[in-house]
Amino acid sequence: MGYATDVTLLPYFLRKDGSVGPLAFAHRGFSADGLENSLAAFRAAVDLGTVHLETDVHTTSDGVLLVFHDSSLDRVTDSRGRIAELSGAEVARARIGGVEPVPTFDQLVAAFPDARLNLDVKDWNSVGPMAEAIEKHGIHGRVLVTSFSDFRRRAVLKRLSRRVATSAGSSLTALFALLGPILPVPLARKLLAGVDAFQVPARYGRFPVVTPGFVRRAHRLGLQVHVWTINDPSEMDRLLDLGVDGLVSDRLDLLKDVLVRRGQWV
């Protein structure tokens, strides 16, 4: 089963050497010590050899765009409080795992000028700042904008001066997964206009999402399929055998081993 080809015209979907093939996404970077979304975790991922970094954005009360997954600091830092209610200076005092600062988006872009950034916009507060940051840094070719909310995702895209890669939100993905087998191709193309990829779990509860039919139908529309969050090598092999275009993993080291063994690592 081949890979989706239409979207490879976008620089984001090319691998480190400019080739087409399975993409290795470092989920919140790579850290065996739980330092997710820290510059140290992203550096470890880049050092392993990937250019695709998956991350999330939230915005402080005074408009500082942060690279962070949760809406609050409580779970992974030595501080507490909701990011939207804290100032940038207050968040700057927090330490992920007690040791690493919470990066700003500007710091991430400056630290990894060649990285492709998979950006999950977590809240409406971040829609404007996210679009402004992409425009300020001119990184349209290096980002994929995603969100569980298609409305939030589209709101970012509408504020941009140039096209960026994007993946479908939950509602469009559910529609395609459930009705894809009977959805006429012209109607599917219309519903998914402007979408370049599906970023999905292999299963949703007891419902298998990534099936041979799902991958085949997505590729027929020129859309890539990226699967999250896959940390088991046997599952990595199974999905790669189905022809998925990318895997998102906490264990980039294991994913690299699988791709090296398959002759698919760049």
ZADREN-960502 format. One record per residue (C-alpha): x, y, z; chain. Coordinates in steps of 0.001 Angstrom, whole numbers. Example, Ala and Ser with C-alpha at 12.3 -4.5 7.8 and 13.67 -1.06 7.14 Angstrom:
<tormis>
+---------+---------+---------+-------+
!      xx !      yy !      zz ! chain !
+---------+---------+---------+-------+
!   12300 !   -4500 !    7800 !     A !
!   13670 !   -1060 !    7140 !     A !
+---------+---------+---------+-------+
</tormis>
This chain:
<tormis>
+---------+---------+---------+-------+
!      xx !      yy !      zz ! chain !
+---------+---------+---------+-------+
!       0 !       0 !       0 !     A !
!    1528 !    3339 !   -1045 !     A !
!    1690 !    6655 !     695 !     A !
!    -509 !    9673 !      81 !     A !
!    1152 !   11807 !   -2557 !     A !
!    -798 !   15026 !   -3128 !     A !
!     178 !   16640 !     185 !     A !
!    3867 !   15965 !    -315 !     A !
!    3955 !   19183 !   -2329 !     A !
!    3850 !   20869 !    1093 !     A !
!    7310 !   21015 !    2691 !     A !
!    5918 !   19907 !    6047 !     A !
!    5261 !   16379 !    4780 !     A !
!    8768 !   15759 !    3512 !     A !
!   11299 !   13870 !    5583 !     A !
!   14706 !   15129 !    6663 !     A !
!   16287 !   14441 !    3260 !     A !
!   13311 !   15757 !    1282 !     A !
!   11992 !   12283 !     493 !     A !
!    8503 !   10807 !     860 !     A !
!    7972 !    8078 !    3438 !     A !
!    6740 !    7393 !    6951 !     A !
!    7174 !   10331 !    9304 !     A !
!    8411 !    9879 !   12879 !     A !
!    6708 !   12356 !   15218 !     A !
!    8245 !   12890 !   18656 !     A !
!    5226 !   13219 !   20959 !     A !
!    5963 !   16244 !   23164 !     A !
!    9619 !   15571 !   22428 !     A !
!   11459 !   12567 !   23823 !     A !
!   12247 !   12120 !   27528 !     A !
!   12560 !    8972 !   29595 !     A !
!   12378 !   11220 !   32661 !     A !
!    8923 !   12679 !   31975 !     A !
!   10179 !   16108 !   30904 !     A !
!    7540 !   16406 !   28188 !     A !
!    7362 !   19579 !   26104 !     A !
!   10675 !   20851 !   27475 !     A !
!   13481 !   22111 !   25261 !     A !
!   15569 !   19233 !   26613 !     A !
!   12981 !   16719 !   25386 !     A !
!   12816 !   18334 !   21963 !     A !
!   16612 !   18406 !   21769 !     A !
!   16747 !   14686 !   22578 !     A !
!   14272 !   13993 !   19767 !     A !
!   16243 !   16045 !   17259 !     A !
!   19459 !   14348 !   18360 !     A !
!   17854 !   10971 !   17630 !     A !
!   17316 !   12176 !   14079 !     A !
!   13741 !   13323 !   13596 !     A !
!   12639 !   16739 !   12367 !     A !
!    8956 !   16284 !   13250 !     A !
!    8109 !   17520 !   16741 !     A !
!    4569 !   17160 !   18056 !     A !
!    3518 !   19692 !   20675 !     A !
!     692 !   21818 !   22047 !     A !
!     128 !   25493 !   22734 !     A !
!   -1546 !   27472 !   25517 !     A !
!   -1495 !   31206 !   26194 !     A !
!    -977 !   33086 !   29458 !     A !
!   -3199 !   35862 !   30747 !     A !
!    -819 !   38457 !   29286 !     A !
!    -553 !   36835 !   25844 !     A !
!    2609 !   34722 !   26055 !     A !
!    2282 !   31671 !   23794 !     A !
!    3640 !   28585 !   25548 !     A !
!    4545 !   25085 !   24440 !     A !
!    2577 !   22998 !   26941 !     A !
!     -82 !   20292 !   26856 !     A !
!   -2249 !   20768 !   29943 !     A !
!   -4436 !   23739 !   30748 !     A !
!   -2793 !   23905 !   34189 !     A !
!     743 !   23526 !   35524 !     A !
!    -272 !   21024 !   38209 !     A !
!     508 !   17650 !   36623 !     A !
!    4050 !   18041 !   35290 !     A !
!    5600 !   21068 !   37023 !     A !
!    6502 !   22141 !   40547 !     A !
!    3935 !   24971 !   40358 !     A !
!     158 !   25155 !   40249 !     A !
!   -2516 !   27169 !   38477 !     A !
!   -4325 !   27496 !   35168 !     A !
!   -2118 !   28899 !   32431 !     A !
!   -4841 !   31208 !   31118 !     A !
!   -5008 !   32825 !   34565 !     A !
!   -1249 !   33193 !   35079 !     A !
!    1176 !   35737 !   33660 !     A !
!    4138 !   34784 !   31528 !     A !
!    6456 !   35741 !   34402 !     A !
!    4591 !   33436 !   36788 !     A !
!    4805 !   30490 !   34394 !     A !
!    8500 !   31225 !   33795 !     A !
!    9183 !   30319 !   37426 !     A !
!    7674 !   26831 !   37008 !     A !
!    9888 !   23833 !   36272 !     A !
!    8819 !   20713 !   34377 !     A !
!    9778 !   17757 !   36548 !     A !
!   11294 !   20294 !   38915 !     A !
!   14183 !   21006 !   36531 !     A !
!   13164 !   22297 !   33076 !     A !
!   11429 !   25632 !   32343 !     A !
!    8228 !   25763 !   30315 !     A !
!    9287 !   26923 !   26826 !     A !
!    7672 !   29771 !   24994 !     A !
!    6790 !   29189 !   21368 !     A !
!    9407 !   31748 !   20339 !     A !
!   12086 !   29786 !   22196 !     A !
!   11077 !   26543 !   20476 !     A !
!   11250 !   28090 !   17008 !     A !
!   14619 !   29714 !   17733 !     A !
!   16124 !   26533 !   19192 !     A !
!   15148 !   24267 !   16288 !     A !
!   15160 !   26268 !   13050 !     A !
!   14888 !   23159 !   10845 !     A !
!   12162 !   21348 !   12780 !     A !
!    8662 !   20654 !   11493 !     A !
!    6191 !   21567 !   14239 !     A !
!    2905 !   19724 !   14712 !     A !
!     886 !   22272 !   16693 !     A !
!   -2241 !   21331 !   18632 !     A !
!   -4148 !   24518 !   19508 !     A !
!   -5664 !   23657 !   22875 !     A !
!   -7898 !   26641 !   23609 !     A !
!   -9606 !   29620 !   22003 !     A !
!   -7278 !   31933 !   23919 !     A !
!   -4418 !   30657 !   21727 !     A !
!   -6034 !   31085 !   18310 !     A !
!   -4860 !   34667 !   17730 !     A !
!   -1405 !   34287 !   19323 !     A !
!    -761 !   31088 !   17361 !     A !
!   -1564 !   32746 !   14034 !     A !
!     474 !   35818 !   14969 !     A !
!    3478 !   33669 !   15895 !     A !
!    3392 !   31755 !   12606 !     A !
!    3220 !   35046 !   10724 !     A !
!    5982 !   36666 !   12802 !     A !
!    8422 !   33811 !   12265 !     A !
!    7378 !   33110 !    8652 !     A !
!    7261 !   29360 !    9331 !     A !
!    4198 !   28521 !    7232 !     A !
!    6010 !   25687 !    5449 !     A !
!    7229 !   24177 !    8721 !     A !
!    4001 !   23815 !   10680 !     A !
!     890 !   21692 !   10734 !     A !
!   -2018 !   23260 !   12614 !     A !
!   -4372 !   20863 !   14332 !     A !
!   -7001 !   20849 !   17044 !     A !
!   -9728 !   18535 !   18276 !     A !
!  -12036 !   21440 !   17393 !     A !
!  -12442 !   22030 !   13657 !     A !
!  -13814 !   25493 !   14479 !     A !
!  -10689 !   26397 !   16443 !     A !
!   -8412 !   24964 !   13754 !     A !
!  -10167 !   26932 !   11002 !     A !
!  -10048 !   30098 !   13085 !     A !
!   -6242 !   29900 !   13108 !     A !
!   -6073 !   29193 !    9368 !     A !
!   -8291 !   32185 !    8539 !     A !
!   -5814 !   34511 !   10226 !     A !
!   -2828 !   33343 !    8163 !     A !
!   -1537 !   35039 !    5037 !     A !
!    -255 !   31782 !    3486 !     A !
!   -1290 !   28170 !    3370 !     A !
!     -94 !   25781 !    6055 !     A !
!    -576 !   22060 !    6477 !     A !
!   -3524 !   21040 !    8639 !     A !
!   -5254 !   17916 !    9891 !     A !
!   -8939 !   17283 !   10426 !     A !
!  -10535 !   17836 !   13825 !     A !
!  -12661 !   15325 !   15698 !     A !
!  -15973 !   15987 !   13955 !     A !
!  -14624 !   15695 !   10405 !     A !
!  -12563 !   12641 !   11325 !     A !
!  -15567 !   10903 !   12918 !     A !
!  -17681 !   11679 !    9884 !     A !
!  -15083 !   10231 !    7544 !     A !
!  -14483 !    7161 !    9709 !     A !
!  -18184 !    6344 !    9999 !     A !
!  -19475 !    7343 !    6561 !     A !
!  -16313 !    6985 !    4466 !     A !
!  -17329 !    3660 !    2898 !     A !
!  -20524 !    5180 !    1470 !     A !
!  -19395 !    8782 !    1018 !     A !
!  -19061 !    9724 !   -2671 !     A !
!  -15558 !   10961 !   -3444 !     A !
!  -16722 !   14399 !   -4721 !     A !
!  -18682 !   14987 !   -1513 !     A !
!  -15772 !   13788 !     616 !     A !
!  -13444 !   16192 !   -1205 !     A !
!  -15860 !   19053 !    -548 !     A !
!  -16230 !   18254 !    3161 !     A !
!  -12468 !   17921 !    3595 !     A !
!  -11450 !   20920 !    1487 !     A !
!   -8235 !   22386 !    2865 !     A !
!   -7468 !   19331 !    5002 !     A !
!   -4185 !   17513 !    4400 !     A !
!   -4169 !   14713 !    6953 !     A !
!   -6010 !   12687 !    9540 !     A !
!   -4245 !   12411 !   12884 !     A !
!   -6045 !    9664 !   14745 !     A !
!   -5766 !    6927 !   17371 !     A !
!   -5568 !    3382 !   16044 !     A !
!   -8761 !    2656 !   17964 !     A !
!  -11424 !    4719 !   19695 !     A !
!  -12609 !    2510 !   22531 !     A !
!  -13746 !    -721 !   20882 !     A !
!  -14060 !     931 !   17474 !     A !
!  -11070 !     427 !   15123 !     A !
!  -10287 !    3714 !   13397 !     A !
!   -7207 !    2890 !   11326 !     A !
!   -8293 !      58 !    9053 !     A !
!   -7065 !    -846 !    5563 !     A !
!  -10214 !     792 !    4193 !     A !
!   -9685 !    3995 !    6185 !     A !
!   -6099 !    4317 !    4935 !     A !
!   -7079 !    3473 !    1363 !     A !
!   -9922 !    6027 !    1297 !     A !
!   -7746 !    8755 !    2818 !     A !
!   -5007 !    8136 !     265 !     A !
!   -7558 !    8195 !   -2549 !     A !
!   -8289 !   11776 !   -1474 !     A !
!   -4565 !   12585 !   -1234 !     A !
!   -4685 !   12808 !    2577 !     A !
!   -2058 !   11423 !    4921 !     A !
!   -2823 !    9245 !    7950 !     A !
!    -821 !    9821 !   11141 !     A !
!   -1535 !    7586 !   14141 !     A !
!   -1072 !    8456 !   17826 !     A !
!     277 !    7608 !   20368 !     A !
!    2085 !    4379 !   19393 !     A !
!    4768 !    3084 !   21761 !     A !
!    4729 !    -662 !   21041 !     A !
!    7066 !   -1883 !   18253 !     A !
!    4700 !   -4635 !   17090 !     A !
!    1898 !   -2098 !   16725 !     A !
!    4263 !     218 !   14872 !     A !
!    5001 !   -2582 !   12404 !     A !
!    1319 !   -3420 !   11981 !     A !
!     373 !     167 !   11196 !     A !
!    3318 !     719 !    8884 !     A !
!    2296 !   -2448 !    7030 !     A !
!   -1123 !    -830 !    6527 !     A !
!     619 !    2071 !    4788 !     A !
!     102 !    4846 !    7345 !     A !
!    2133 !    7950 !    6614 !     A !
!    3350 !    8743 !   10105 !     A !
!    3463 !    7556 !   13711 !     A !
!    3357 !    9749 !   16792 !     A !
!    5251 !    8195 !   19692 !     A !
!    6567 !    8862 !   23181 !     A !
!    9252 !    6270 !   22394 !     A !
!   11047 !    7785 !   19462 !     A !
!   13975 !    5493 !   20256 !     A !
!   11829 !    2403 !   19635 !     A !
!   10179 !    3934 !   16580 !     A !
!   13608 !    4709 !   15141 !     A !
!   14686 !    1089 !   15704 !     A !
!   11594 !    -164 !   13854 !     A !
!   12101 !    2203 !   10918 !     A !
!   15820 !    1392 !   10714 !     A !
!   15013 !   -2319 !   10618 !     A !
!   12484 !   -1719 !    7857 !     A !
!   14905 !     450 !    5875 !     A !
!   12606 !    3469 !    6299 !     A !
!   14613 !    5725 !    8610 !     A !
!   16223 !    8879 !    7275 !     A !
+---------+---------+---------+-------+
</tormis>
